[in-house]
Structures are given as C-alpha cells and as structure tokens.
Amino acid sequence: MTGDVASLVYEPLNVYKSVAAGIGVVDGPLEYLTVAGIRLPLPFTTRMTVVRLRSGDLFLHSPIAFDPVLAEQLRALGTVRHLVSPNQFHYAHIAEWSRAFPDAITWASPHVRRRARARGVNVRFMRDLGTGAPDDWREDIEQVVVPGGYFGEFAFFHKQSKTLVLTDTILNLELEKLPQPWRFATWLTGMYYPNGQLFFGMRLPLRLQKRRTKAAVAKMLSWQPERIILCHGRWFETNGTSVLRRVFSWAV
C-alpha cells in the first residue's frame, strides 16, 4: 500500500482488533462511491464489527470485502453465523462471506434486496431484520430502527460491553485523511473528528419523522452506551451516551 493511500485508512487492515469482551472491529480497504454506474473519486474507509455471542456464534455487522486470512482468524474466535446488512447500502460483500460460510444466515435490511438486484449483485438473503432483536441474538444484542428515509438503518447494542454499533447515522471523519474537495465539504457539514455529526443525508428525514426519531433516540439513551462504533471515520471509544445527547440534542 502506498503512503498516500495508507494515510487514509485505519491500519492494520483485515485484522480483528478487540474492543472489549465479546466484541471487536476489522478495518477494511478503501472503497469508492458509485453513482449511476460512475465511480466518484471519493474514497471512504470501511469497518466491520464482530460480536461473539454467548452461543459461540459470530455476528458480523456490515461485512467488509472478504479476506481468506481474516476468515481464518474469525474461525478461531467462533462460528460465523450471522451476516448482517444494517441498511440498504452495506451489503455488497455479504455474498462473498456467504460463499465461504454457507451455513451462515444472511440478514436483509429494508429495500436491500431491490438495491442489490438493481446493481447486479448476486446475494441471497435468508431472513429480514425486524423492529425487535430475533431469538438468535436477543440475549446479547438489542436493536432499534433509526429512521432516516432512504438512509434509515438498524442500530445495535452489545449488552456485555455496553457498545452501540451504528452504520451511517453518525460520521466522524478525520479531515487530514480526506482529499479535496471532499475535505472542505466534510468541514462544511460538521461530520468530522473529534466531534462528528449526523450524516447530512439523514438530517431532514430524521426531523420530518421526529416522533419516531425521538423514540429511537430514547431507546439508545436507555442503553447508556459507553462507546459507539461507526463504519466510517474514527469511532468513539468513550462517552458514548454524551455523544448521543450532543448529536441528537434537538430530539432528546
């Protein structure tokens, strides 16, 4: 990896990094936003969260690009059982993991099947995420729907470690890792480290659905998370509840 590209990502890549008992993250390679079949010169970092359930099964949130060495690391941790698409944008690599782990259950978020078909991504989802946690992980993980219109997602809370796992709801991008003009655009939206902010695409939908947003925020605050893991940018290692109160101050 060249120095210019390496400075953008969170190395080491494709390596399980323990966060707390029963939970860790894997930072993946850069990917690029594609609009109408055109790849934009906007690189973004990727991150998968791995939860080891009491059963010994592994819950993979937003699987990153498949890597065989990483797969062996995860086999040593437990049985890869749940491949989870938390929103309709984080699904592209689930098929790769499903081929490597054919006994794993693939979980669909709303509209993800349609999006995958429209983009020619051959992935078969077995089950759908619902408003409540399924029996498969209810003892270990709680969940709630964060309304956001087109960008809505599921938030997950790992009880043992008191960790909230989000996808795109909050972005905390490090400006020095971004090329121009994306650095300036990120600065304008406030979605940058160390404070982070709501993803700009969700701000209006969240306010238009204020009742549902307030209910979701109240649920997340009731969990009193100590940390918040994000898929993009620097995640919050401490003061998770305070971060939520700040970001959603208008909905508390």
C-alpha positions as CSV (number, residue, x, y, z in Angstrom):
1,M,0.0,0.0,0.0
2,T,1.4,3.4,-1.0
3,G,2.0,6.1,1.6
4,D,-0.7,8.3,0.2
5,V,-3.4,5.6,0.4
6,A,-2.2,4.2,3.7
7,S,-2.7,7.6,5.3
8,L,-6.4,7.3,4.5
9,V,-7.2,4.0,6.2
10,Y,-7.0,2.6,9.7
11,E,-4.2,0.1,9.6
12,P,-3.7,-2.7,10.2
13,L,-6.3,-3.8,7.7
14,N,-8.2,-7.1,7.6
15,V,-7.2,-7.9,11.2
16,Y,-9.5,-8.5,14.1
17,K,-9.0,-5.8,16.8
18,S,-10.5,-6.5,20.2
19,V,-12.6,-3.6,21.6
20,A,-14.0,-5.2,24.7
21,A,-15.0,-8.6,25.9
22,G,-17.0,-10.3,23.1
23,I,-16.7,-7.5,20.5
24,G,-14.1,-6.2,18.1
25,V,-13.7,-4.4,14.8
26,V,-12.0,-5.1,11.5
27,D,-10.9,-2.1,9.4
28,G,-11.1,-2.9,5.7
29,P,-9.7,-1.4,2.5
30,L,-10.9,1.8,0.9
31,E,-14.0,1.8,-1.3
32,Y,-15.5,4.4,-3.6
33,L,-18.9,5.8,-4.0
34,T,-20.6,4.9,-7.3
35,V,-23.4,7.0,-8.7
36,A,-25.3,5.9,-11.9
37,G,-22.5,3.5,-12.6
38,I,-19.8,6.1,-12.4
39,R,-17.2,5.8,-9.7
40,L,-16.6,9.1,-7.9
41,P,-13.1,10.0,-6.7
42,L,-14.4,9.8,-3.2
43,P,-12.6,7.2,-1.1
44,F,-14.2,6.1,2.1
45,T,-13.0,3.8,4.8
46,T,-14.8,0.6,5.7
47,R,-15.2,-1.2,9.1
48,M,-16.9,-4.4,10.2
49,T,-18.0,-5.1,13.8
50,V,-17.7,-8.6,15.1
51,V,-19.7,-9.8,18.1
52,R,-19.1,-13.2,19.7
53,L,-22.5,-14.4,21.1
54,R,-22.7,-16.5,24.2
55,S,-23.5,-19.4,22.0
56,G,-20.1,-19.1,20.3
57,D,-21.7,-17.8,17.1
58,L,-20.3,-14.7,15.5
59,F,-22.4,-11.7,14.4
60,L,-20.8,-9.8,11.5
61,H,-22.2,-6.3,11.1
62,S,-21.6,-4.7,7.7
63,P,-19.1,-7.3,6.3
64,I,-16.2,-5.8,4.6
65,A,-14.5,-7.3,1.5
66,F,-13.8,-10.9,2.1
67,D,-10.3,-11.9,3.0
68,P,-9.3,-15.5,3.5
69,V,-6.7,-14.8,6.2
70,L,-9.2,-12.8,8.1
71,A,-11.7,-15.6,7.7
72,E,-9.3,-18.0,9.5
73,Q,-8.9,-15.5,12.3
74,L,-12.6,-15.4,12.8
75,R,-12.9,-19.2,12.7
76,A,-10.6,-19.2,15.7
77,L,-13.0,-16.9,17.5
78,G,-16.2,-18.8,16.9
79,T,-18.7,-19.9,14.2
80,V,-19.5,-17.3,11.6
81,R,-23.3,-17.4,11.8
82,H,-24.9,-14.0,11.1
83,L,-24.0,-11.8,8.1
84,V,-25.9,-8.6,8.7
85,S,-26.8,-5.8,6.3
86,P,-27.7,-2.9,8.7
87,N,-29.0,-0.7,5.9
88,Q,-29.5,-0.9,2.1
89,F,-26.0,0.4,1.4
90,H,-23.9,-2.0,3.5
91,Y,-24.5,-5.4,1.8
92,A,-22.1,-5.6,-1.2
93,H,-19.7,-8.2,0.4
94,I,-22.2,-10.4,2.1
95,A,-22.3,-12.8,-0.8
96,E,-18.6,-13.3,-0.6
97,W,-18.8,-14.3,3.1
98,S,-21.8,-16.4,2.4
99,R,-19.9,-18.5,-0.1
100,A,-17.1,-19.0,2.3
101,F,-19.5,-19.8,5.2
102,P,-22.5,-21.5,3.6
103,D,-24.1,-22.3,6.9
104,A,-24.2,-18.6,7.9
105,I,-27.6,-16.7,7.9
106,T,-27.8,-13.6,5.7
107,W,-29.9,-10.9,7.2
108,A,-31.6,-8.2,5.0
109,S,-32.4,-4.6,5.9
110,P,-35.4,-3.0,4.2
111,H,-35.1,-2.4,0.4
112,V,-31.6,-4.1,0.2
113,R,-32.9,-6.9,-2.0
114,R,-34.2,-4.4,-4.6
115,R,-31.0,-2.4,-4.4
116,A,-28.8,-5.5,-4.9
117,R,-30.9,-6.6,-7.9
118,A,-30.7,-3.2,-9.5
119,R,-26.9,-3.2,-9.2
120,G,-26.5,-6.8,-10.4
121,V,-25.2,-8.0,-7.0
122,N,-26.0,-11.7,-6.7
123,V,-26.8,-12.1,-3.0
124,R,-29.4,-14.3,-1.4
125,F,-30.9,-13.0,1.9
126,M,-32.5,-15.6,4.1
127,R,-34.1,-13.5,6.8
128,D,-35.3,-10.0,7.4
129,L,-34.3,-7.7,10.3
130,G,-37.3,-6.6,12.3
131,T,-38.0,-4.0,14.9
132,G,-37.1,-6.3,17.7
133,A,-34.0,-8.5,18.1
134,P,-34.5,-12.1,17.0
135,D,-34.1,-15.0,19.3
136,D,-30.7,-15.7,17.5
137,W,-29.0,-12.8,19.4
138,R,-31.6,-11.3,21.8
139,E,-29.7,-12.3,24.9
140,D,-26.6,-10.5,23.7
141,I,-27.7,-7.7,21.4
142,E,-30.6,-5.3,21.3
143,Q,-31.6,-3.3,18.2
144,V,-33.7,-0.3,17.1
145,V,-34.6,1.2,13.8
146,V,-33.2,4.7,13.3
147,P,-35.5,6.4,10.8
148,G,-33.7,8.3,8.1
149,G,-35.9,7.9,5.0
150,Y,-33.7,6.5,2.2
151,F,-30.8,6.2,4.6
152,G,-32.6,4.6,7.6
153,E,-30.7,1.9,9.4
154,F,-30.7,-0.5,12.3
155,A,-28.7,0.4,15.4
156,F,-27.4,-2.5,17.6
157,F,-26.3,-2.5,21.2
158,H,-24.0,-5.2,22.6
159,K,-25.1,-5.5,26.2
160,Q,-22.0,-7.1,27.7
161,S,-19.6,-4.3,26.6
162,K,-22.2,-1.5,26.5
163,T,-21.3,-0.8,22.9
164,L,-23.6,0.9,20.4
165,V,-22.9,-0.1,16.8
166,L,-24.0,2.4,14.1
167,T,-23.5,2.4,10.4
168,D,-24.0,5.8,8.7
169,T,-26.1,7.7,11.2
170,I,-23.1,9.5,12.7
171,L,-19.9,10.3,10.7
172,N,-16.7,11.3,12.4
173,L,-14.3,11.7,9.5
174,E,-10.7,12.8,10.0
175,L,-10.2,15.8,7.7
176,E,-6.5,15.1,7.2
177,K,-7.4,11.7,5.7
178,L,-9.7,13.3,3.0
179,P,-8.6,14.7,-0.3
180,Q,-10.1,18.0,-1.6
181,P,-12.8,18.9,-2.4
182,W,-14.3,16.3,0.0
183,R,-12.3,17.7,2.9
184,F,-13.9,21.1,2.5
185,A,-17.4,19.5,2.0
186,T,-17.0,17.5,5.2
187,W,-15.9,20.5,7.1
188,L,-19.0,22.4,6.0
189,T,-21.3,19.6,7.2
190,G,-19.5,19.3,10.6
191,M,-19.1,15.5,10.2
192,Y,-15.5,15.5,11.3
193,Y,-13.3,14.4,14.1
194,P,-13.2,14.8,17.1
195,N,-16.9,15.6,17.5
196,G,-18.6,14.1,14.5
197,Q,-22.2,14.8,13.5
198,L,-25.3,13.3,11.9
199,F,-24.8,12.2,8.3
200,F,-26.2,15.1,6.2
201,G,-28.4,12.8,4.1
202,M,-30.3,11.8,7.2
203,R,-30.8,15.2,8.9
204,L,-34.0,16.3,7.1
205,P,-35.7,12.8,7.2
206,L,-35.0,12.5,10.9
207,R,-36.6,15.8,11.6
208,L,-39.6,15.0,9.4
209,Q,-40.0,11.8,11.4
210,K,-39.4,13.5,14.7
211,R,-41.7,11.2,16.8
212,R,-40.0,8.1,15.5
213,T,-36.6,9.7,15.9
214,K,-37.3,10.7,19.5
215,A,-38.4,7.1,20.3
216,A,-35.3,5.7,18.7
217,V,-33.0,8.1,20.5
218,A,-34.7,7.5,23.8
219,K,-34.2,3.8,23.3
220,M,-30.5,4.2,22.5
221,L,-30.0,6.5,25.5
222,S,-31.7,4.0,27.8
223,W,-28.9,1.6,26.9
224,Q,-26.3,4.1,28.3
225,P,-23.6,3.1,25.8
226,E,-20.0,3.6,26.9
227,R,-18.7,3.6,23.3
228,I,-20.0,4.0,19.8
229,I,-18.6,2.1,16.8
230,L,-19.0,3.7,13.4
231,C,-18.5,2.2,9.9
232,H,-16.7,5.3,8.6
233,G,-14.1,7.5,10.3
234,R,-12.9,7.4,13.9
235,W,-15.2,5.7,16.3
236,F,-15.9,6.9,19.8
237,E,-14.0,4.9,22.4
238,T,-15.6,6.7,25.4
239,N,-18.5,8.9,26.4
240,G,-21.0,7.2,24.1
241,T,-24.1,8.5,25.9
242,S,-22.8,12.0,25.9
243,V,-22.1,11.8,22.2
244,L,-25.7,10.7,21.5
245,R,-27.1,13.5,23.6
246,R,-25.0,16.1,21.8
247,V,-25.7,14.8,18.3
248,F,-29.4,14.4,18.9
249,S,-29.9,17.4,21.3
250,W,-32.9,18.5,19.3
251,A,-34.6,15.1,19.8
252,V,-33.9,14.5,23.4
